[in-house]
Amino acid sequence: MQERASEAVAAMRPTANWAGNVAYRAARLHRPTSIAELQDVVARSERVKVLGSRHCFDDIADTTGDLVVLDGLASDVEIDAAPDGDGGTAWIPAGMTYSHLVPGLAARGYGLHNLASLPHITVAGATATGTHGSGNRNGSLSTSVVGLDVVRSDGATTTLTPEDPDFAGAVVHLGALGVVTRIGLRFRPAFQVRNNVYVGLTWDRLVTDFQAVTDAAYSVSVFTDWHEVTQVWVKSRTDELDVAPEEFFGARAATVPTHMLKNTPVENLTEQLGVPGEWHERLPHFRSGFTPSNGNELQTEYFVPRRYVQEVCDALRSLGPRIAPLLQVSELRTVAADDLWLSPAYGADVLALHFTWLPDEAAVRALLPRIEAALRPYGARPHWGKLFTTDADELQRVYPKMRDFRALVRRSDPRSAFRNDFLDRTVAAYG
């Protein structure tokens, strides 16, 4: 039976990430069906990492030891509603994706404050890397976290809450502290959103009125090729705006559904043209039942304090001729500040600068140091789950709590079970 089980696991072993640019090197893949089985796997493994939706574009989840997938654990969602009916906490299995979670929450009249551009990612992976949606007053997905159930490297379990002194360091954890099995998410009453797309916004108007542009709706996304602003997606709560305007800071409303990528079918996109819908059907850019985005791409993202919008846009526009041959599209979004140690929005409201690249990793990696050098004066922080070349010394400079996080890693994982090449390059917590 043991041999057959091993053969079955080997047969289901993923060989690469979603983009196909990272080949996993793990010797074994485990799919535990109970917490006790997971504890045993972790305690016996010399090196172990968790594999989620495989939507990271770097080797953050890679290991030469044991990979664990969590979708075999119990999938029940436990709801703890506030007595006044104004929100509460939902305890979510860490291996669950947002696309599986949010319809059930919405059906019960609940909503999350924000969602990423695609709902196909796991709750655990998104919150562990500081993944976000958009909105001047909306924190990243990680800011919804109010509890973590964790299996430590010795197999013991623990629950972390905001009362724990290290909680702010444990939410965006990069897989360095243990295996998160369940996450408590703060929810609120459900709400409706309409999505309108505008074209023709000029660069001058964008950077001059950036605060007003991004403050004009619940969630605003600006798309560009660094030559011109190509589209603006404006997602408004229906209880805050009765009718979307025909004009948006000089841009005109699109009259047909419009993809952010040229010559791409629109069937996988969230509904546009101002048709109201539930929060979970409008806040993402892509529908859960379709391949997200283009499906044949690489991604990079950097975060800078929002006050530098003019300077960073000028710097990247000057690199436009170098960026253009590799770029599918860029997106500018805003994320509200938080106090999570390794969150890209730690301590400052940030501008997120996202790049969707053609699948030419060698050329992209050759270009990234130029982009990072241009953004370095503004304290740019890379997205932990996307391609970047920023080293540990620079990451320590831009993350004031990096030394505290390293100490937390050593306390939480004294035998370095969750260590891998990615953490060695970026966090350098070991040794």
N, C-alpha and C positions, 0 to 999 in steps of 0.2 A: 504493500500500500504506500509506503514511504517513497519508493522509487517512482510509482505512478504519479503521486502528488507532485514530486519534483519535476517530472516530465511535463505535467500540466502547467506548472508555473513557468517552466522554461518556454513553453509554447506561447504563453501570453506576454512574455517579456518585451516591453517596448524597446526598440533599438535606437530611437532618436527622439528629439523633441519635436514639437509641432511644426517648426520651420524647417527641420531637417538639417540644421547646421551644427547640432551637438549630437554626437554618437555616445550613448551611455556605455560606460565601461564596467558596470556592476557584474560581479560574479554570480549573484543570485537575486531573484525578485521574490518577495513575500507578499501574500495577500491575507493577512490575519482576519479571522472572523470573530474575534473577541479581544477585549482589552488584555486579558491574561495571556493570550497567544502573542499579542504584540509585545507585551512586557518581556516575554521569554526571548523573542527575536532580538529585541534591543539589548538586553542584558548579555546575550551570547555573542553579539556582533562586535568585531574589532572596529569596524567602520560601518556606519549606517546612515542613510539619508531617506527622506520621504519624497515620493514622486506624486505630483498632483495632476493638473490638466496638461502639463508639459508645454505651457505657453510662455515660459521664460526663454530668452534668446541667448543666454549664457549658461555656464556650467554650475550654477548655484545648487542644483539638485544632483549633480553627478558624484559618483564614488566608485572606487574599485572594489568595495566590499558588498554590502547588502542594500538593496533598494526595497522600500516598503510602500505599497499603495494601500489606502485606507478605505476604499469604497466597499470593502467587505464587512466593515463594522456596522453596528446597528445604525439605522438611518432615521430614527425618530427625532422630530424637532419638539423640544419642550418649551412651552410658552408660559411665561410668568408675567401676566398683565398687571399694570399698575391699578390700584383700587379706583382711581379717578377716571380710568379709561383713556388716559392721555399718554399711552405708550407702555413700555415695559421692556423685558429682556427675553430674547429667544435664544435657547441653547441649541447650537447647530453642530451636527457631526462635521468634523474638520474636512473630511473628504468630499463633502457635498459641494456641488457647483451652485453659483447664484441662479442659473437658469432652472435648476430643480427646486431651489429654496423659495424664490420670490413669488411664484404663482400661489403657493399655499399661504404665504403671509398676506398677500393681497386679498385672497378669498375670505380671510378672517377680518379684513378691514384694517390691516397693518401695513406700514411702509418703512423702508430704510431711507435715510436722508440723501443717499447718493448711490450711484452705480457706475462701474467702469464702462468704457465704450462698447465692450462686448461682455455678455453674461456667461460665457462658456467656462470661465475660470473658477477654480475652487475658492471657497471662503478662506481656507487656511493659507493658500499660496498668495492670494491677493493681500490679505492683511499682514502677512509676514514680510512683504516687500514694499509696503507703503503705496500700493496701487490706489488709484483715485478716479474720480469723475471730474466734474467741473463746477465752478460757482464761487463767487467772491466770498461768500459766507459758508461754504460747504467744505468741511474737512475731508481728508482722504477716507477710504473705506476702513482704515485701521482705527479711526477715531470713534467708530461705533462699538469697538471691542470693550467689554466690561468684565470679561472673565476668560480664563484659559485653563483647560484640563491638560496636563502635560505628563508624559512618560519620560523620566530622567534616564541618564545613561546606565544607571544600575538597575533599571527596570521598575523602580519605585514610581508611584504616581503622586502628583500634587496638583492643587488648584490655586491659581493666582487670581487675585482681584485687585481693584484699585487701592485697597487698603495696604497692600504689600508695597514696601519701599522701592522694590525693583520693578514694579508693574510697568511703569513708563518705558523701561528698558527692554521689557520682555515682549511687548506687542509686535513691534517690527524687529523680529528676531533672526531673520535670514536662515532659519533652520539650525542655528548654532547652539540652542539651549536644550533641546529635547524634541520629542515627537508630540505635537499638539493633536489631541484627539477630539476635543470639543471646544467650541468657542461661544461665549455669551455675547450676543449683539444687542445693542440698544435699538428699539424700534419706536415708531411714532404712529399716529393715525395715518391711514392711506390718503393720498391726494392725487389729483389728476394734472396732467401736463399736456401742452400742445407744442409741437415742433415745427418751426418755420425756418426756411432756408432763404438767405439773402445773398445777392451777388452784386458786385460793383463797388464794394467798400474800398476806398483808397488807403494807401499806407499812411499818408499824412493825417487823414482823419482818424485812423485807428490809433496811432501812437499819441496824437494830440489829445484825443478823448478816450484813451484806453480805459480809465477807471469807469467812466460813464457807459462805455460800450459793454464792458463785462458786468456792470452793475444793473444793466437794463432788464435782466431776466434771471430766473433761478439758476440756469446753467447756460453758458455761452461758449461755443467753440469756434475758433477762427482757423480756417485752412489757407495754406499758402504754398507756393513753389519758391518763395524767397525772391521772386521777381515782382509778383503782384499778389494781392489778397484774392483768392479764388472764390471762397464761400464763407458765410458765417451761419452757423446753426444756433438758433435762439430757442431755448426750451423754457417756456413760461408756465408757471402754475396757473391753472384756470381760476383759482380763487384770488389771484393777485392781479390778473390782467384779463379783462373780458374779451377783447378782440385784439389780435396781433396787428400792428400797423403795416401799411403797404410799403412804407419807407423806413429804413433803419440806418441812421447816421449817413444819409446820402445813398445807401445801397437800396436796391429794389427787391421786392419779394419774388422768389422763383415761382413760376406758374405750373411747373411739372416737377415730379420727384427727381432729385438731383443727387448723383453720387459724388463723393469727394475725390474719387479716382476717375480720371478720364477714361471714356470708352468702356465703362464697367456696368453691367446690368444692376438695376436697383432693387431686385426682388429680395435681397438679403438685408435691406436697410430698414431701420425703424420708420414707421409711417410719418410722412411730412405734411405740408400744406395746411398746418394748423388744426388738423383733426384731433380733438381731445381724446386722451387715453389714460389708462392707469399708469402710475409712476413707473412701474417696472416694464411697461411697454414703450415708454418714450425716453427715459433717461439714457439707456444704452444707445449707441449708434446702430447696432446690428441686432437682428432678430435671433432668438436662441435656436430656432430650428434650421438655421442655414450655416454654411461655412462662414466664419467671421472674416471681415475685411477682405483682402484679396486672396489670402491663403498661400501666396507665394512671395514671401517678403522677409525682411529683417527689420528690427526696430531698435531705436535708440531714443533716450529721453533725458533731458537735463532740466534742473529746477534752479531758478535764480530768484532773489527777492524781487517782488513785483515793482518796486520803485525804479528798477533798472530797465524797464521795458524799452525805452528809447535807445539806450546804449546797446543792449543785446540785440535788438532788431537791426540796428545799423551794422553791428559787427557781423551778424549772420548774412545780411543782404550783401555785404562786401565779399563774402565767400560764396555767393550765389552761383557764379560760373563753375566753381569746383563742386558744389553740392548738386547742381541740376542733373548731371549725367547719371547719378546714382539714385536720385530721389523719385519716389512715387508721389508722396505728398507730406507736408508738415502740418502739424496742428498746434495751436496755442490755446492753452486753457489756464484757469486760475484755480488755486487750492488755498483754503484758509489755513492759518498757522495752527500748530499743535505743540504738545510738550513731549512727544514720543521720541526717545533718544536718537534713533536712526531713521526717523521719518524724514524724507526730503523736504517737508514743510516744517521741520523743527524750528520753533522760535521766530518764524517770519511768514507772512502771507507771500505766496510764491507764484511765479509765472512758470508754467510747464511748457517746455519746448520739445515737441515730439517729432521724430523723423521716421517715416515708413520708407525703407530702402528697397531697391531691387536686390534680388538674392545673390549678390556678389560679395561674399564676406571679406575676401582679401582686399578688395578695393575699398570697402566701407571701413575696415580696420585701419587702412592706410590714411584715410581721411579724418578719422575721429580725433587724432591728436591735434590737428589744426583747429577743429571746432572747439575742443577742450581748451586749447591755448587762448582762443578768442574769448571764451566765457570765463576763464580763470579769474580775471580781475573782479568778477561779480560774485565770486564764491559759489560757482555752479556745483550742484550735487547730481550725480547720475542716478537714474532709476536702477535699483538693485537687480531687477530681472531682465534688463535689456543690455545691449552691447555697449561697452565703454572700455577705455584704457586707463582711466584715472587710477593711480596707485594708492597704496595704503597711507603713505605720508601725506598726500594731498587730501585724502578722505579724512584723515585725522585733523587737518587744518580746518576743513569746512564743517565737521561735526564736533561741536564742543564737548559732547558726552562720549566720544569714542573711547577714551581711556576707561571710563566707567563701564562701558559695554564690554570691553575686553576683560575687565575684572569679573563682571557678571558671567561671562562665558567660562572663565576658569573655575568659578565657584559652582556653576551649574553642570559642567561637563569635565570633571577633573581628569578623566581618562581619555579625553579627546575623541570620543566615539563619533561625534558629529562633525569632526574636522574634515575638510576637503580642500582641493586646490583653490577653489573660489575664495574661501575664507582666509586661506593663507595669503592670497594676493591682496585682499581688500581690508580685512579686519586685523590680520596679523596678531591674533590673540594668544597664540601658542608659543612655547619656547621659554 
